[in-house]
Amino acid sequence: MKVKTSITLSEYLLKVVDDMAEDYGNRSQVIEQALKEFIAHKERRSRDMKDLELINKNADFLNEEAADTLHYQVRI
């Protein structure tokens, strides 16, 4: 279900949205797509930061495991 709303944009952004509307159908579709992509980007960034925090928290252990594995590899 879609809900009608009102937003205020700069003249420049409105011009860009109107130009893009030719490819997307109308202003609403352009803005909706832009918001979906923005939200998806923010969610990915949040997940990436949590992953990085977890990796950094366990870096010493992971590095020890890697060093141990490399120790057993045969040199050619």
SETITOR-83585 format. One record per residue (C-alpha): residue number from 1; residue in three letters; x, y, z. Coordinates in nm, 3 decimals, always signed. Layout:
! residues N
NODE  tivo  kolnu        x        y        z
NODE   NUM    ALA        X        Y        Z
...
***
This chain:
! residues 76
NODE  tivo  kolnu        x        y        z
NODE     1    MET   +0.000   +0.000   +0.000
NODE     2    LYS   +0.135   +0.339   -0.093
NODE     3    VAL   +0.077   +0.652   +0.112
NODE     4    LYS   +0.084   +1.002   -0.029
NODE     5    THR   +0.328   +1.242   +0.137
NODE     6    SER   +0.491   +1.575   +0.077
NODE     7    ILE   +0.863   +1.655   +0.074
NODE     8    THR   +1.068   +1.967   +0.011
NODE     9    LEU   +1.362   +1.944   -0.229
NODE    10    SER   +1.609   +2.193   -0.368
NODE    11    GLU   +1.543   +2.310   -0.722
NODE    12    TYR   +1.854   +2.126   -0.837
NODE    13    LEU   +1.740   +1.791   -0.692
NODE    14    LEU   +1.392   +1.834   -0.832
NODE    15    LYS   +1.541   +1.897   -1.177
NODE    16    VAL   +1.755   +1.582   -1.151
NODE    17    VAL   +1.455   +1.378   -1.032
NODE    18    ASP   +1.242   +1.511   -1.317
NODE    19    ASP   +1.515   +1.424   -1.569
NODE    20    MET   +1.539   +1.071   -1.428
NODE    21    ALA   +1.162   +1.033   -1.423
NODE    22    GLU   +1.170   +0.992   -1.799
NODE    23    ASP   +1.342   +0.654   -1.743
NODE    24    TYR   +1.158   +0.550   -1.425
NODE    25    GLY   +0.805   +0.665   -1.498
NODE    26    ASN   +0.749   +0.947   -1.252
NODE    27    ARG   +0.898   +1.142   -0.961
NODE    28    SER   +0.759   +0.908   -0.699
NODE    29    GLN   +0.924   +0.605   -0.857
NODE    30    VAL   +1.260   +0.782   -0.878
NODE    31    ILE   +1.247   +0.890   -0.515
NODE    32    GLU   +1.122   +0.551   -0.395
NODE    33    GLN   +1.404   +0.370   -0.580
NODE    34    ALA   +1.663   +0.615   -0.445
NODE    35    LEU   +1.539   +0.560   -0.089
NODE    36    LYS   +1.543   +0.182   -0.128
NODE    37    GLU   +1.903   +0.194   -0.249
NODE    38    PHE   +2.003   +0.436   +0.028
NODE    39    ILE   +1.848   +0.217   +0.297
NODE    40    ALA   +2.006   -0.099   +0.154
NODE    41    HIS   +2.346   +0.077   +0.150
NODE    42    LYS   +2.308   +0.185   +0.515
NODE    43    GLU   +2.205   -0.169   +0.619
NODE    44    ARG   +2.506   -0.322   +0.435
NODE    45    ARG   +2.738   -0.068   +0.596
NODE    46    SER   +2.602   -0.152   +0.940
NODE    47    ARG   +2.651   -0.527   +0.882
NODE    48    ASP   +3.002   -0.466   +0.749
NODE    49    MET   +3.095   -0.263   +1.057
NODE    50    LYS   +2.966   -0.541   +1.286
NODE    51    ASP   +3.167   -0.799   +1.089
NODE    52    LEU   +3.480   -0.585   +1.109
NODE    53    GLU   +3.433   -0.540   +1.485
NODE    54    LEU   +3.403   -0.917   +1.527
NODE    55    ILE   +3.713   -0.983   +1.314
NODE    56    ASN   +3.915   -0.723   +1.505
NODE    57    LYS   +3.797   -0.866   +1.838
NODE    58    ASN   +3.929   -1.209   +1.734
NODE    59    ALA   +4.232   -1.095   +1.531
NODE    60    ASP   +4.496   -1.234   +1.768
NODE    61    PHE   +4.337   -1.579   +1.774
NODE    62    LEU   +4.283   -1.581   +1.396
NODE    63    ASN   +4.644   -1.474   +1.332
NODE    64    GLU   +4.774   -1.749   +1.563
NODE    65    GLU   +4.565   -2.007   +1.376
NODE    66    ALA   +4.696   -1.884   +1.041
NODE    67    ALA   +5.057   -1.891   +1.164
NODE    68    ASP   +5.010   -2.245   +1.297
NODE    69    THR   +4.867   -2.359   +0.963
NODE    70    LEU   +5.154   -2.199   +0.770
NODE    71    HIS   +5.403   -2.373   +0.999
NODE    72    TYR   +5.283   -2.714   +0.876
NODE    73    GLN   +5.294   -2.631   +0.506
NODE    74    VAL   +5.568   -2.799   +0.306
NODE    75    ARG   +5.821   -2.580   +0.129
NODE    76    ILE   +5.875   -2.656   -0.238
***
